[in-house]
Amino acid sequence: MPQPVSTPRTVARFADGLLETDLPLLTDERRRETVDFIGRRVRMLPSITRFGVLTIGALVDVAGTVAGHDRTRRVVTRLPVPLLSEYPRLVRSLGYAYIWETWPDTTVDGGTL
């Protein structure tokens, strides 16, 4: 089992909420493991890309603190704003790839066959 890493709080909060919304039947343990994977991958990004992802993550987190994380997550995932709209795509692609590679019996709602 991979070693848990310190996932940036802003990325972890967004990823956890996004996965919980997209895959409501995914167990808490699997979601935590997936969020850790996303954190490991973000930490491995080239420095300028990592800086951009963490900056966008921080801005989204601040907006979530002000307007509510659920509301902010819904807005960010629906707005076609350059760079900002790439953030949920990155989190989803990393999370989904990990989930279906690790647990191929996962259904589209996060449950298991």
PLY file of the C-alpha trace (Angstrom):
ply
format ascii 1.0
element vertex 113
property float x
property float y
property float z
element edge 112
property int vertex1
property int vertex2
end_header
0.00 0.00 0.00
1.40 3.43 -0.92
2.62 5.68 1.88
0.18 8.48 2.65
1.61 11.89 1.85
0.70 15.25 3.10
-1.83 16.22 0.46
-2.14 19.99 0.26
-5.22 20.87 2.33
-6.76 22.90 -0.46
-6.40 20.09 -3.00
-7.57 17.46 -0.50
-10.71 19.38 0.46
-11.67 19.97 -3.19
-10.83 16.41 -4.31
-12.69 14.84 -1.40
-15.82 16.90 -2.07
-15.66 16.35 -5.81
-15.29 12.58 -5.46
-18.00 12.43 -2.81
-20.38 14.26 -5.17
-19.42 12.33 -8.32
-19.20 8.90 -6.66
-21.54 8.94 -3.66
-21.22 5.19 -2.97
-17.41 5.20 -2.88
-16.37 4.22 0.63
-14.65 6.79 2.85
-11.52 4.62 2.94
-11.31 4.39 -0.85
-11.98 8.12 -1.20
-9.20 8.94 1.31
-6.79 6.65 -0.52
-7.72 8.29 -3.82
-7.25 11.79 -2.38
-3.80 10.70 -1.13
-2.98 9.49 -4.65
-4.07 12.84 -6.10
-1.84 14.59 -3.55
1.15 12.43 -4.53
0.61 13.22 -8.20
0.23 16.96 -7.58
3.50 16.90 -5.62
5.21 15.22 -8.60
4.12 17.84 -11.16
6.83 20.05 -12.64
7.40 23.06 -10.38
5.61 25.71 -12.46
2.63 23.44 -13.09
2.50 22.44 -9.42
2.63 26.12 -8.47
-0.30 26.85 -10.81
-2.38 23.93 -9.50
-1.72 24.89 -5.88
-2.47 28.56 -6.59
-5.77 27.72 -8.27
-6.52 25.30 -5.45
-5.87 28.02 -2.87
-8.10 30.50 -4.71
-10.90 27.94 -4.99
-10.49 27.11 -1.30
-10.72 30.78 -0.28
-13.83 31.17 -2.43
-15.22 28.04 -0.76
-14.58 29.49 2.67
-16.48 32.65 1.71
-19.31 31.21 -0.41
-19.42 27.59 0.77
-17.33 24.73 -0.55
-20.23 22.85 -2.16
-21.45 25.94 -3.99
-17.94 26.90 -5.11
-17.25 23.36 -6.33
-20.46 23.40 -8.40
-19.55 26.75 -9.96
-15.94 25.77 -10.70
-16.97 22.50 -12.34
-19.48 24.24 -14.61
-17.72 27.45 -15.65
-15.69 27.26 -18.86
-13.03 29.68 -17.54
-9.55 28.95 -18.92
-7.21 27.39 -16.33
-9.90 27.37 -13.64
-11.95 24.76 -15.49
-8.84 22.60 -15.85
-8.54 22.20 -12.08
-11.57 19.91 -11.59
-10.63 18.05 -14.79
-7.19 17.34 -13.39
-8.57 16.20 -10.04
-11.22 14.03 -11.70
-8.84 12.45 -14.19
-6.33 11.55 -11.49
-9.02 10.29 -9.15
-10.96 8.30 -11.72
-7.83 6.71 -13.15
-6.73 5.62 -9.69
-10.16 4.32 -8.69
-10.76 2.20 -11.79
-7.17 0.95 -11.94
-7.14 0.00 -8.27
-10.73 -1.25 -7.93
-11.94 -2.25 -11.42
-15.23 -3.53 -9.98
-16.25 0.05 -9.06
-19.55 1.14 -10.57
-20.29 4.59 -12.00
-21.69 5.75 -8.65
-18.69 4.49 -6.67
-20.31 1.28 -5.46
-18.95 -2.18 -6.18
-20.31 -4.95 -8.37
0 1
1 2
2 3
3 4
4 5
5 6
6 7
7 8
8 9
9 10
10 11
11 12
12 13
13 14
14 15
15 16
16 17
17 18
18 19
19 20
20 21
21 22
22 23
23 24
24 25
25 26
26 27
27 28
28 29
29 30
30 31
31 32
32 33
33 34
34 35
35 36
36 37
37 38
38 39
39 40
40 41
41 42
42 43
43 44
44 45
45 46
46 47
47 48
48 49
49 50
50 51
51 52
52 53
53 54
54 55
55 56
56 57
57 58
58 59
59 60
60 61
61 62
62 63
63 64
64 65
65 66
66 67
67 68
68 69
69 70
70 71
71 72
72 73
73 74
74 75
75 76
76 77
77 78
78 79
79 80
80 81
81 82
82 83
83 84
84 85
85 86
86 87
87 88
88 89
89 90
90 91
91 92
92 93
93 94
94 95
95 96
96 97
97 98
98 99
99 100
100 101
101 102
102 103
103 104
104 105
105 106
106 107
107 108
108 109
109 110
110 111
111 112
